[in-house]
């Protein structure tokens, strides 16, 4: 394995230490496996790779006008009538003319050279775009992975709450039977239980939606998702994050390359008013098919001719076309430069926002855990005080509801912190396949296709018919809201 490959495979340890790949990548039970499967089968990534392969061909398309060209012609002519000055004793009744022309451009004002440079620069920009697509899919994968885990926990918490309320209702009815509580207490318990059962249905619907979204992104149903590994490689401060993003964010790198390509386009347009010089050679063969000269047997019935030379084309006036093309190219370059600044602004904003969200979510985890601990203690105290008549049933119900809300908020904060952390890494340009070192098969190398098609000048050099490489999910069964052990 090359040094570059080894570095790619070890970078994941810097990003998410301790994550191990199971023996079979077919079951996306761990986050790493989900990322590998999305990387290999997601249609958005597959489409982006195909688009990059099309961009690769732009270099050969730009280079082709600077290469020799060879063409042949064949013309068969039948004279259907002849009279007057068009007819002589040597004229023929039919002819066959064949010829070949070879031309080679010697000078094109720099147009071809700069077209190739622009195309090569757009290939580099396209590779950054592909990295951005990968990063976006990985971010979506992490998001749906955490969404499923969160939705499952919320369902479990709500079902546990229903079980507590069912016990409370039965206890309340028992105490009502002996005259210790009133019908109002029973009605309050029944009301809370009915609402809790409705919350379970809503939580299950959210779980179904999360699982279906997971199938859409990853390509298979989630099965026993394990807790994700801790994220590593996060910045110590926001300035560090921004500085890294300005050098590594793929969207920004692509915008910079497009601005460079637009500069080459200006030079291409400028070449429209420059002279063009080409060399040419022609070879021709004419056969009168035995019809020339009538009955004169000595008449030559065929012949050949060859010519060679150099042709110079000097544009003198084109109605202002070259100047207009140059001005248009300059305007597009100006737009590309402005777009580069716009992307830079967007990247800075995204990094700073993601950092703030990550920090806030981290703080919220601690505060919601404190709230859970306090709500648990409060519920125990209210129940104990109720047994001696110092607390009412409604106070127990309120304490149980506060505990449920605190638990849900804590699980939500945990999910938000992880997603925000990964979003921050993605905005910085550190959440791509080359950073994660995904080894569920060979990494897709866009340079390999570029090298494959580079220099292919045979006009009949075709690729196989296109077919979809992404996996379909039509056979995946509809998801339900059940959770393990429930």
N, C-alpha and C positions, 0 to 999 in steps of 0.2 A: 504494500500500500504506500502511496506517495505521502510525503510529509504534509502536503495540503490536506489529503484525506484524513490523516491522523488528527490534524488540528481540528478539522470539522467534527470529527467524532467525539473529541474531548470537550468541545465548547459547551455541550449540553450540561456537563458537570458544573460549569461556571454559572449557568443560568438556573438550573434546577437540580441541586445536588441530591444524590441518593435515589434518583428515579431509575428503575430497572425495567428492562423490556422482557416481557414474558416469552416463553418459547414459541408460541404461535401468535402472530399479529392479527388473527382473524376475529378475536373477541376483544372488543375495545372496553375492557374492564378497568384499565388504568388510563390516566391522562396521556401518558406517552403513547400508548397504543392507539388512542383516539386521534392523536396528532399524526401518527404515521399513516393511519388509514385515510384520513382526510387528505394528506399530502399525496397519496398514491391514487385516490379514486374520486376526489371532489371535482365535479364538472367545471367549476369556475377556474380552478387551477389548470385543468386540462385545456380549457379554451384559451387561457392566457399563454400556455406553452405553444399552442398551435399558432396563435397570433404572433408570438416571437419568431417562430419559424418563418412566417410570412415576411416579417421585418428583415430577417437574415437574407432573404432573396433580393431585397432592395439593393444590396451591394452589387450583386451580379447584374441586376437590371441596369444599374448606373454604369457599370464597367463595360457592358456589351457594346455600346456605340464606339468605344475606343479600340475594339478588336477588329481584325480583318473580317470582311464579309464576302461571301461567295454565292453567286446566284447563277442559275441557268435558265435559258429560254428555248422554246421550240415552237416554230410557227409553220403551219401547213397552209399553202395558198392555192386555190383552184380558180383559174380564170374561166368564168362561165361564158364570156363573150369578148371578142376582140375585133376592133375595126379602126380604120383611119390611122392616125399617127401613133396610136397605142399598139399597133400591130406591125411587126417586122418579121423578116425571115428567120431572125435569130431569137425571137421571143418564145417564151415557153408557155405551155398550157397549165403547168402546175409547178410549184416549188416547195421545198422543205428547207427551212432555215433553222439552224441551231446555234447556240452561242453560250458562252460563259463569261461572267464578269467578276473580277476580283478587285476589291477596293480596300484601301488601308488608310485610316485617318492619320495624318502626320502632325497636325496642329489644329486645335479647336478653341483657341483663346482661353484655355484653362477650364472650360465648361465641364468636360468629362472628369478631369482630375478632381475638381471641387464637388461634383455630383457624387463621386465615390466617397470622398471624405464626409460629405453630409450623410450619406447612407450608413457609413461605418459608425458615425457618431450616434445616429438614431438606433443602431443595433445596441450600443452601450446603454442608451437611454431605455430601450426596451427591456434589457436585462434588469435594470433597476425597477421598471414597472412590474416585471415578473416577481421580483423579490417583494414588492409592495403587496401584490396579490397574495403571495404565500403568507406574508405577515398578517394580512387581513383575515384570511381563512383560519390561521392559527388562533387569532384573537377570537373569532367567532366560535371556534372549537372549544377554547377554554371557557368562553361565556356560556355556551349551551351545556357543557359538562358541569359547571358550577350551578347552573340553573336547575338541572335535574336533581343534583344533590340537595339544593335548597328546597325545591318543591317536595322532595321525598321527606325531608325533615319536617317541613310544615305540615304535611299530611299526618305524620306520626304524632306530632305535638297536638294537633287538633283531635285526632282519635283518642289520644291519652286524656285530653280534656273532656271529651264526651264520656269516657269511662268514669272519670272522677265525678262528673255531674250526674251520671246515672246512679252512682253510689250515694251521692248527696241526696238525690231525689228520693231514693228508697228510704234512706235514713230519716229524711224530713217527713215522709208519709208515715213511717213507723211512729215518730214522735207526735205527729198529728193525731194518730189513732189513740194514743194514751193521753191526749189533751195537753201535751207539752208545747206544741206549736199550733199556729192558726192556718186556716185555709189560704191566707195570703202568702205565708211562707212556702206552702206547697206550690201555689201558682207561680211564684217567683222562680222556684227551682225548675218547674216545667218549662217556663219561658226561656230560661237560660239554656236548658238542654236542647230545646227546639232550635234556638239560634246556633248553638254549637254544632248540631248535626248539619245545618245548612252550611256552616263554615267548612265542614269536612267535604261536602260536595263541591264547594267552590275550590278548595285546595286540591282536590283530586282532578278537577278540570284543568287547573293550572299545571299540574303534574303531567297530564296527558299532552298539553300543548308543549311543555318543555321537552318531553320525550320525542314528540313528532319533529320538533325543530332540531333535535339532536340527530335524528335519522336523516333529515334533509342535509345537514352539514357533514356529518361523519360518514353516513352511508349504511348504517346498521342500527338496530335498536340497542339502547343502553342496557347493560346487564351487570348488576352488582358493582356499581362504580365505587372504586376505592378513593379515599381522601387524597387530594392532590399533594405532591411534594412541596416543600417550601420554596419560594422563589429566591433565587440568588442573583447577584449582579445588579441589584438595584442601586441607584445613586444615593450618595450621602446628603446631597443638597440639590436644589433646583437648578443652580447655575451649572453644576457638573452635568446634569441631565441635558440641559439645553446645548452646552458646548459639544457633547457627544452627538446629539441629534443633528447638529449643523454639519457634521462631517460624515454621518452614516445613515440618516433617514433616506430611504429609497425614493420617496416621492420628490424630495428636494434634489437628490442626485440626478434623477431623470429630468427634472426641469432645467438644471444647469446644462445637461448634455443637449437638450433640445434648443436651448439658446445658442449653443455653439454651432449646432447643425444649421440653424437659421442664418448664422453668419456665413457659412459656406454657400447657402442658397443665394445670398446676395452676390457672391462672386460668380456663381453659375449664371445668374441673370445678366451680369456685366459682360459675360462672354458672348452675348448675343450680338454685340456690335463689333466684334473682333473678326479678323480674316480667318478663313478655314482653308487648310491645305490637305490634300489627300493624294495618294498615289493610286493608279488604277492600271489594270491590264484586261484586255478583252480578247477573246478567241471566238471565231465564228466559222461555221461550215454551211455551205449552201449546196443543195442538190436539186437539179431541175427534173429529176425522175425520168430522164430519157425523152423529155418533150421539147427540149430547146433545139431550134434550127430546122425543125420539120424533117425533110429528107436528107439534110446535109449531114453525112455520117461523121465528119471530122469535128463537129462542134463540141466544145468542152461541156460536159453535163454536170460538173460539180466543181467546187473550189473552196478554199479555206483562206482565212485572213486573221491576222493577229495585230493588236495594237497595245501600246503601253505609254504611260505618261504621268504627268503630275498636274493636278488641277488646283487652282487657287480661286477661292470665292471671296470677294471683298465687298461687304455690304456698304452701300453708299447712302441709301435712304430707305427706311422701313416704316415710315409713317409714325415715328416716335415709339414703336413697339418695344425696342430694347430698353429705352429710358423708363417707360411705364412699368415694364417687368422688374427693373431694378428697384424702382420706388416702391412697388408692391412688396418685393422681397425685403426691403429695408423696413417697411411698416410691419411685416410679419416678424422680423427680428426684434423690432421694438416691442411688439406684443409679447414675444417669448421672454424678453428680458423683464417686462413688467409681471408676467406670470411667474417668473422665477422668484421675484420679490414677494408676490402674493403667496406662493407656496411656502416660502421661508417664514412669512408672518404666521401662516396657518400652523406650521410645524412648531414654532415657538409657543404659540397659544395652546396647541394640543399638549405639548410636553408640560408646560406650566400647570394647565388644568388637570392633567392626569396626575401630576405630582401632588397637587393640592387634594384631589379626591382620594388618592392613596393614603396620604397623611391623615386626612379626616376619617377615613374608614378604619385605619389602624387605631386611632383614638376611640372611635365608636365601639370597637370590639371590647376594649377594656371597660368602657362605661356601661355597655349593655350587660357585660358579665357581672359587674357590680349590681346592676339592676336585677338580674336573675337571682343572684344570691340573696339580695334584700327581699325580693318578692317571695322567694321560697321561705325565708325565715318569717316574713310577715304572715304568710298563709298558715304556717304552723302555729304561730301565736294567736291568730284570730280563731282558728279551730279550737285551740286549748281554752281560750277565753269564752268561747261559745258554750263549752260544756258547763261552765259555772254561771252562765246567764249574762255575761258582760258583753257579748257580741251577738248580733242578729244573723239570720240566715243570709240576708242580702249582703252583709259585710263579708261573709265567707265567699259568696258568689263573686263579689267584686275583687276580692283578693285572688281568687283563682283566675279571673280574667286578666288581672294585672300580671300574674305570673306567665300566662300564655303569651301575652303581648311582649313581655320582656324576652321570653325565649325565642319568639319569632324574630324580634328585632336583633337579637344576638346572632342568630343563624344568618339573617340577611346581611348584617355587618361583616360577618366572616366571608360570605360570598362576595360582597362588594369590594372588600379589601384585596382579595386575590385577583379579581377581575381588573380592578384599578391598577394593581401592580403590574399585571401583564400588559394592560393598555399602555402603561408608562414605558415598559420595555419596547413595545411595538413602535411607539412614537419616537423613541430614541434610535430605532433601527437595530434592535437587539433581539427580535423575536422572529427570525427567519430560519429557514431550513439549515442554512450554513452555520447559524449560531446554535441551533438546537442539536445539531449533530444527529438527526434522525437516522437510525440505521436499520429501519425495517425494509431493507433493500437498498439498491444504489440510489444515490441522490441524483436528481435530474440536473444535468449539466447543459445549459443552453449553448455553451461554447462548442459542444460536440457537434451539434447540428450545423453550426456556422462553419466549422472546419469540414464537415461532410459535403456541403454544397459549394464551398469556396472553390473557384476555378473550374466548375463543371460547365463547359462551354458547348457540349453536345446538345443540339436542339431537341433531341428526342430522349433526353435523360429525364424520365418521369419517376415520381414516387408512387407507391401503391395507392389504391383508391382510399379516400378517408373513411374512417369508422370511429365511432365514439369509444373512448377508452374508459370513461367514467362509469361507475356501477349504477344501475337503476335500483330504485327502492319500491317498485310497484308490487313486488312479492312480499314486502315486509308487512306483517300483520298490524292491524290498528292497535294502538296502545290503549292501556287502561290506567286507572288511578290507583292500582294496588301497590302496596309496598311490602318488602320482605318481612315476614313474621306478623303481618296484620291480617 
